[in-house]
């Protein structure tokens, strides 16, 4: 009986470990204001076991319409090799809350997903100039300036920026997850 329980415990641990390796961890914001993978690189390699580059390319292209109203105006592609997104968002970075109203920075961003058989390379996002909605003077900032301002000089997250960093990370990682078909949302009315 002991051997059976030990075998089951080992099998559960193996399954959990295998599942953890295939989860998309996404990017986090570093103190220098750039998005980085957990290993510090500016890209993530994500496996698509058993899928050809053509299948992965088709999946990503079809998922672009789940994020953007006009996919063809934001997307440029190299067939079966890469999908690039150049888009504008009015809520890409959190700016501040005032009396319960949330204000965001708005601006352009670029995403690039490179495709090979069985895997994709997801490059960290890059940003154009950002403009704050609540700023009285229409000044612009780079996203790196905004994101690095989340941290103090010692690289610690500032107390008043605690909700800003997770918002910015979830916003970008959510887009990537949807593009890759990993958002885990099922449409109950999609049985046509």
HULIN-V743540 format. One record per backbone hydrogen bond with DSSP energy under -0.5 kcal/mol. CO is the residue of the C=O (numbers start at 1). NH is the residue of the N-H. E is the energy in kcal/mol with one decimal. If there is no record, write none. Layout:
BEGIN
CO & NH & E
CO & NH & E
END
This chain:
BEGIN
1 & 5 & -2.3
2 & 6 & -2.4
3 & 7 & -2.6
4 & 8 & -2.5
5 & 9 & -2.3
6 & 10 & -2.2
7 & 11 & -2.4
8 & 12 & -2.4
9 & 13 & -2.1
10 & 14 & -2.3
11 & 15 & -2.4
12 & 16 & -2.6
13 & 17 & -2.4
14 & 18 & -2.5
15 & 19 & -2.2
16 & 20 & -2.2
17 & 21 & -1.7
18 & 22 & -0.9
19 & 22 & -0.6
19 & 23 & -0.7
20 & 23 & -0.6
23 & 25 & -0.8
28 & 36 & -3.2
30 & 33 & -2.2
34 & 30 & -2.9
36 & 28 & -3.1
37 & 40 & -2.2
41 & 37 & -3.2
42 & 124 & -2.8
44 & 46 & -0.6
44 & 122 & -3.4
46 & 120 & -2.3
48 & 51 & -2.0
51 & 118 & -2.2
52 & 56 & -2.3
53 & 57 & -2.6
54 & 58 & -2.3
55 & 59 & -2.2
56 & 60 & -2.6
57 & 61 & -2.7
58 & 62 & -2.3
59 & 63 & -1.6
60 & 64 & -1.1
63 & 66 & -1.4
63 & 67 & -0.5
64 & 67 & -1.3
64 & 68 & -2.4
70 & 73 & -1.3
70 & 74 & -0.8
71 & 74 & -0.9
71 & 75 & -1.6
74 & 86 & -2.7
76 & 84 & -3.2
78 & 81 & -2.9
78 & 82 & -2.3
81 & 115 & -3.7
82 & 78 & -2.2
83 & 113 & -2.6
84 & 76 & -2.5
85 & 111 & -2.3
87 & 109 & -2.4
89 & 107 & -2.2
93 & 105 & -3.5
96 & 103 & -3.2
98 & 101 & -1.8
101 & 98 & -2.6
103 & 95 & -2.7
103 & 96 & -1.5
104 & 133 & -1.7
105 & 92 & -0.8
105 & 93 & -1.2
106 & 131 & -2.7
107 & 89 & -2.4
108 & 128 & -2.4
109 & 87 & -2.3
110 & 126 & -2.0
111 & 85 & -2.8
112 & 114 & -0.5
112 & 123 & -2.5
113 & 83 & -2.5
114 & 121 & -2.9
116 & 119 & -1.8
118 & 48 & -2.8
119 & 116 & -2.5
120 & 46 & -2.6
120 & 122 & -0.6
121 & 114 & -2.8
121 & 123 & -0.7
122 & 44 & -2.1
126 & 110 & -3.2
128 & 143 & -0.6
129 & 108 & -0.7
130 & 141 & -2.4
131 & 106 & -2.5
132 & 135 & -0.6
137 & 139 & -2.5
139 & 132 & -0.6
141 & 130 & -3.5
142 & 146 & -1.9
143 & 147 & -3.3
144 & 148 & -2.5
145 & 149 & -1.2
147 & 150 & -1.4
148 & 151 & -1.5
150 & 158 & -3.1
152 & 155 & -1.9
156 & 152 & -2.8
158 & 161 & -1.8
159 & 162 & -1.0
161 & 165 & -1.8
162 & 166 & -0.7
163 & 167 & -1.4
164 & 168 & -2.5
165 & 169 & -2.3
166 & 170 & -2.9
167 & 171 & -2.5
168 & 172 & -1.7
169 & 173 & -2.7
170 & 174 & -2.2
171 & 175 & -1.4
172 & 176 & -2.2
173 & 177 & -2.6
174 & 178 & -2.1
175 & 179 & -2.5
176 & 180 & -2.2
177 & 181 & -0.6
177 & 182 & -3.5
177 & 183 & -0.6
178 & 181 & -1.0
184 & 186 & -0.6
186 & 188 & -0.8
187 & 190 & -1.7
190 & 192 & -1.2
END
